[in-house]
């Protein structure tokens, strides 16, 4: 769903250009009114990552929520999955996370969670959008009914205990040297603490946020710093989270990357052996590697695919009764524990597998041979993306070139002004050539649209 304000993961855009104090205030008022249900004293919890603009947006949201009579509990910097968990645990009517996830610090966003801890449905987001476009029905509270705002301590400790409780009590990380990259983001306190309390020798990078450096050359989308540190220290394993810690990437002891597909394959294998899968299979997206699907089939498990986005994955999981799903990018949803992607909880599962196996991460974390795959991005100007018809034409031509032995996806990102091109097939040279041709076609389209060269970024 891509609404008038809400995209695939909340409201997101450039801070103080798209995500302005006025918009944040109006979102607080609109969401507060939609979730003003019943006669009890209503409450909303608000967490944030470490971006400079978080202060501005937080303050505006507080004004909006309190003006319609909702009490506000301010959590400070804390991961997105912690907000989802605490919304339920603290019996809040609504949870809010201020974050643009893996985007650079200039961007920010507002993610909303219902009282059940799940992201809002399209229908509820539509109700909020209706009030944003027509604020007349928003009734402001009388002077004596205004909400209060309070800062809450100890929420970090509560989340650490929650994350640790996802493992059996007997699991320990004693003897493991773990490098944890916090992306200078929301998990810079909780992630190192969780690993240390479980017994690991922890080396932390990306844990000095200054408001500007979130995701900058660190984190799951920039893993080179983690690779270097793992090799330098001869660590047993490295874990990189993103800015709001709802996704992860793993690095083995050799410094090689382990993506979300391998992580999901590892967890599926272990949970099948332990009888913990609610259904014989898992849910992934159209981006997941064909090698994962074939591996799962070989051990008697299925894999159902959805559109890109953790909301799509989670919706399918809930509808069809799966308790494992996620994305190649590192969103891993373990619904026995979390109502959204949780990078820390997934990371603990992976490190526990290494600890219990006694083998190296390079063997434990590589459960299947991936099909050759190439993923690249073509950047477009903000608010100016190619039409669906133009994208479909490029995708159709590329699919004809690959034939029956491969597949290609050309799709606009739901969170950034880029078009992603993913090719996959048995012939790696053909796949690379076809992806390059599709990117060239998109780059030429961008040049025609904007009269200048567009940046072409590659994503491994």
Buried (B, 14 or more C-beta within 10 A) or exposed (E): BEEEBBBBBBBBBBBEEBBBBEBBBBBBBBBBBBBBEEEEEBBBBBBBBBBBBBEBBBBBBBBBBBBBBBBBBBBBBBBBBBBBBBBBBBEBBBBBBBBBBBBBBBBBBBBBBBBEBBBBEEEBBBBBBBBBEEEEEBEEBEEEEBBEBEEBEEBBEBBBEBBBEBBEEEBBBEEBBBBBBBBBBBBBBBBBBBBBBBBBBBBBBBBEBEEEBBBBEBBBBBBEBBBBBBBEEEBBBBBBBBBBBBBBBBBBBEBBBBBBBBBBBBBBBBBBEEEBBBBEBBBBBBBBBBBBBEBBEEBEBEBBBBBBBBBBBBBBBBEEEBBBBBBBBBBBBBBEBBBBBBBBBBBBBBBBBBBBEEEBBBEBBBBBEBBBBBBBBBBBEEEEBBEEEBBEBBBEBBBEBBEEEBBBBBBBBBBBBBBBBBBBBEBBEBBBBBBBBBBEBBBEBBEEBEEEEBEBEEEE
